[in-house]
């Protein structure tokens, strides 16, 4: 895991004695009273104020006790409005901006008011920030085995699998593991996995003078997933929006002759591509620690199956766990 780019600042250290830093590579659980703060520079700006960055929770703007009046609502649901509401004063040139995509609060103010900001942000920290870990598995299993297993289950997809359920399925003679991928991200942050081969295919031609110039289409084959999770207030439930594609076989490429309509331009060849791909895009809710089945697709083969061949299914499994930053 990469080290956090912020400097960790203990609030008990005064401005006059400087700041204490904590080794972010340490495996110890950070203390709840520690606030992550980064000062852009030690010396004040020309206006005598400092700029500080605070790493805080993504729902920071929702902390305001928002009124019903629309005009007052707009004033108080800004970063500056929330801080004013909690005792921070803003004079001339003082500003506050919150960036939800990175969970960073940027404040330009005097030392005393920045100290108030640090105290307020510290009061929001109940426990260290958490990382969400996603483990994706693609497996195949005989259709009869899956039907027998699901006949004992009453719930619908996404189906939660216990450790005993997984052991039973893995012990089945038809079970085959096809792909495994893992990724980590914070709540509210988009994470991607792109694994496979970049395909460059001629999808068409455009005329330039007396020549035909090929138009190249690029696609990545293999296992690709994009996930956008949100950890709910109970710190256990995770809302997961994701989009997944899996190429279970290499694409078939055939050359097709194309005759140009423009006079004197030669005949060309275009790649006609047949993709062998499963795609899943949905939103689900998962309890951290659970393994769920997010998709079940039939295994399609090009050649007709022999009578003795049992139909097979492709299962997409997702396990979501959460971990404190700095913990093992």
N, C-alpha and C positions, 0 to 999 in steps of 0.2 A: 504494500500500500504506500502511496506517495505521502511524504510528510506534508502537514498542513502549512500553508504559506504564511499564516498569521503568526504574530508574536503573542504569546499568552501572558496576560498581565494580571497580577494579583492586586486586588483592590486595597489590601491592607498596607501596601507600599506607598509612601507619600510621593508627591511630585518632586520634593526636594532631594530625596534619596535615590530617585531613579526607579526603574522597573525591574522586576524579577522575571526571568523567562523559565519556562518548563520544557524539557526535552519531549517533543511530540512523538519521538520514536519509542518512548517508554511504553511498556505494556501495562503500566499501572493505570487504574481508572482515574480520570481527572477529578479533582475536587469540585463539588457543585458551586462553590463560591468563587470560582475562577472565571473571568470574562476574557474572551478572545478580542484583543484590540490591537490595531496597527496604526501607528502615527506615521504620516507620510514623511515628516522630517522633524528633527529636534527643535530647530529654531522656529519662531513664529513667522507668519506671513507679514506682508507689509502693513496690514491692518491691525497687527498685534495679536491675532487669533491663530489657533491651530486647527488642523484638519485631522480627524480621527475616523477610522473605519471599525465598526463593530460587527462581528459575525453573530447573527441572532436568528430566531425562529422565523420560518417563511410566512406565518400568519400574523406578523407584527402589526400590520395596519388594522387588524380586526380587534386590537386591544382597546381601542377607543370606545368610551361609553357614548356611542353615537346618538345624537338627537334625531327627532323626526323631521325637523325643518330642513329642506333640501340644501339651502345656502349654508347653514351652519354645519350640515353633514359634510359638505365638500371641504370645509375648512379643517374639520377635526379628524377626518380620516386620511390625512396626509402624515408623513413622518414628523414634520414640524408640529402639526396639530396634536399628535399623540404625545410627543415630548413635552409640549407646553402644558397639556392636561396633567402631566405627572411632575410638574414643578420645574422644568427646565426653561430658562429665560433666553429670549433671542433678541439681541440688539441689532444695530445697523450692520449689514453685511453678514450676519450669522445665518446659516442655512442648515437644512437637514434633508437628505434624500435617501429613500429606501429602494433597493433593487431586489425584488422578490426572486428573480431568476438565480441570483447568487447568494441570497440571504444576507446581504451586506447593507448596513446602515452607515451612511457617510454624513458626518456632522462637522461643520465649521463653526467654531465658537471659542469662547475664552476658556482658560484652564479650569476655572471654577465650575463653569457650566458643563464642560466635558466630563468633569468628575461626577456631576449629578447624572449625566447620561450613563456613565459606567455603573453607578449605583443602581439606577433604574433597570438597566439591562441585566445586571447581576440578579435582581429580584425575580427575573423571568426564568432563570435557569434552575430547574428542579433536578435535572440529571444531565450528564454529558450528552452531546449530540449522538445520534445513532446512524449507523450505516445499514442499509437494506441490502441483503444478498439474495440473488436470484439464481437458482440452479435449474436449467432446462435439460430435459432428457427426452430423446425420441427413441421409442422402442416398438417392436412388432410382437404380436401375439396371435395365436389362432383364434378365429372368430368364435368357435364353439367354447373355448376356454374363457373368453371374455364374457360371452352370454351367460355361462354358468356362474361366473363370479358376480356379474351385475344383477342376476336374478335374486341374489341375497341382499341387494342394496335397495333401499326405498327412495333415496334422494336422487335428484337429477344433477347433470353437470352444472358447475364444476364439482366433481365428486372428490371428496376428501378421502385420502388413503392413509390408513394407519400403518405403523411399522410392520404389524402382522400381516396386513393386506399386501404390502409390498413383498414381503418374504414369500407369501403364497404365490403371487404372480411370478416372481423371479424363479421360483422352483418349478414352474410349469415348463414342460419340455418344448413348448412352442415359443417361449420367450426369447427375443433377440434384441440386444442393445445396438442402436444404430448411430446415435450422436449424443454428445454431452457438452454443455457450455455453461459457464458461470459468469456473472457480472455483479458489480456492486455500485450503488449510487445512494444519494440522500433523498429524503422525502421531497417531492416537488421538482426533482431534477431528472431530465431525460437521459437515458443511457442506451447505447447501441452496441450490438455485436455484429460484425461483418466478417464472415469466414468463408473462404471458398476461392473460386477462380474468376478473375475478371474476363468476361467474354466480349470480344469486339466483333460485331457482326455487320455485314453490309445489308442495310435495310432498304436502300434505294439509291437513286442517282439524281443529280441535278446537272443541267446543261450549262456549261461555261464555254462560250464560243463554239468551237468545233469538237469539244471534248465533253465527256461525261465524267463528273466527279462523284465518287462514291460517298454516300452518307453513312457514317458509322454510328451504330447504336451500341452502347456499353451497358452490360448487365453483369451482376455478380451472382454466380451460382454457388450453392452450398447452403450454409445455415446463417440466416440473418434475422435479427430480432431488435426491435426498438421498444423500450418499456418506459412508462411515465407513472411512477407510483406516488401515492400520498398516504403517509402514516396517520391514522386517525387519532383523536385525542386520547383514546384509551391505551395508546402505545402498543397495541396488539393487533388491531385490525388494519389491514392494508388494502386500499383501493388501487387496483392495477389496471391501467390502460396499456395495451400492448398490441404490436403488429409483428407477425412472425411469418417467415417464408422458409421452406426447406425443400431443396432439390434432392429427391430421393434417387435420381438416376441422371447421368449426363444427358444434355439435350441432344436431340437428333437434328442434324443439319443437312439440308439437301440444296443443291444448286438449281436455280430456276432461271431459264433464259428470259431476258427482257429485251424487247425490240424498241428502240427509241423512236418516238413519233417525229423527232426533228430530223430533217433530211441529212444524209451523209454521215450520221453518227452510227458507230458500229453496235452490233448486238452485245449485251452485257449479261453478266450472271449476278443474281441476287441470292443471298442466303435465306432459305425458308427454314425457320427454326421451330421445332416442336419441344416445348418445355415440359419436363416431368416434375411438377412442383405442387406442394401443398401450401396453402396460405390461410392464416387465421388472424383475424383482427377483431378484438372485442374488449370489453371492460368487465372485470370480475372483482369480487371481494374475497380476500384470503385472510385467515388467521395465521399470524407469524408462527412458524414451526410446522405448519401443515404442508402436505403434498397433495396437489389437486390435479385432476385430469382436465386439461383445458381444450382438448380436441381429440376426436376419434375419426379416422379416415380409413376407407378400404384401401388395401394394397393392390394397386392395379398393375398387371403385368402385360407386356406386349403380346407374348405368345399365348394361345389358349391353354388354360390349365388342364392337366390330366385329371381324370375322374378321381384319382386317389389323392390329388393335391387338395389340402384343406384351405378354404378361404382365410385370408389373414387380414388383420387390422393394424393400423399404425396409431399408436397412442402418443400424445404430447403431454408430458408431465412437468409441473412447475412446483418447486419447493421454495418458499420464502422464509428467510430467517432474518433476525435483526441483531445488531451487535453495537455496543458502545464504542465510540472512537477511542482508541488507545487500549482496548481490552483484547484478550486473546481470542 
